């Protein structure tokens, strides 16, 4: 079956789709010894010989499904122009290029899923699944009853809508408090932006679970392979998270 070249290259784990498009327009991709520079060209991995920089690529490879406990101070990307530490620096021993399913910002910590299985990643991120994500959040100051009511109803956070579920106060300090909440959708920095919208600054943010998958005993900076059962649960569109 023929597919777009940039998808084939991304599936083979050589580059993201955006990077694959650049490789094509730079003339670094060939199909059956013919250099391709136009986007939109297709090929069949079962019949055609596809090369990137004269290296034959194959989509037949071991698939990896990884849980990582991301520390603060790492960016959720495979390459950072600002030369900051990336999650790649934490993945010693992973022989294939894997990419994150979703994101955590530079200062946030907690659970990330990584894979080289494009179909798995797309299914997990599809809105139909709406996998719940459990967060532990420390904010400066305290929430009033009115603010809790606002958040429960949902508020505008820029162009997005922030509506946490199961919001509860876990611990109150003199000048801060710890909260737990669940989200169904993951917009960029939505938790931080949501609390900023009601005048509260997030001091710490930890993602503790995605669906039924939790951090458990995984220490910061450590990763492990997902079990078959965990992969199946993540692909199940029934969300049974109870934490």
C-alpha positions, 0 to 999 in steps of 0.5 A: 500500500502506498503512503506519503513519504514523510509518513513512511520516514516518520514511521521508520523512526528517522525523523518527525513528519515536519523534519521528514518534509524538510529532508524531502525538499532538500533532496535527501530522499530517493525512491528506487534511485530517483531523488524526490523533492516534491511533497506529497509523493507516495511509495510502497514500503513492500515494493519500493527501495526508499533511501534517506541520505543513501541509507535504506529505510525499513518500517519493520522494527521493534516497537517500544512503549515507555513510561518516563518520570520526567524531572523538572528542567528537561524539555519534552522534545527530541532536540532543543535549539536553546541547548537545554536538556531534553528527555532524550538525555534520560533515555539511556539504553533505548535503541530506537528513536522514540517520541513523546505522546503529549507533553509536559513543560520545562518546569513540570514533572511526572508521567510521560509516555514515549513510543515509536509506534505512530498508530499507538500514539495517534490513538492515545491522543485521539479526542474520542479516547479522552484519557484522564490525566491526574495532576498534583499541583502546588499554587501560591496562596489559597483558593477561595470557595468562589474560585473553586466554584469558578474552576469547577464550572470551567474558565477561559484560559486564553483561547482554551477552556480549563475545566478540571474534574475532581478538584480537591485541596489536599494540604494547606500551608501558610502561603500555599496549598496542594491540590489534585485535579483531573483533566480530559484534554491536554492543551499546552500549559493549560493547568498553569494558564488556568490558574493564572486566569484566576490570579494564582501562580503554579509553583509545582506541577506533577502529572501522576497518572494517565488513565490507569497508568501511574508513576507507581515506584518510578523515580524521577529521571527513570523509565521502564517498558510498559507491559502488554496489559498497560498498553491494552488499557491505554488503548481501551476507550473506557477510562477506569482511573480511580485515584 
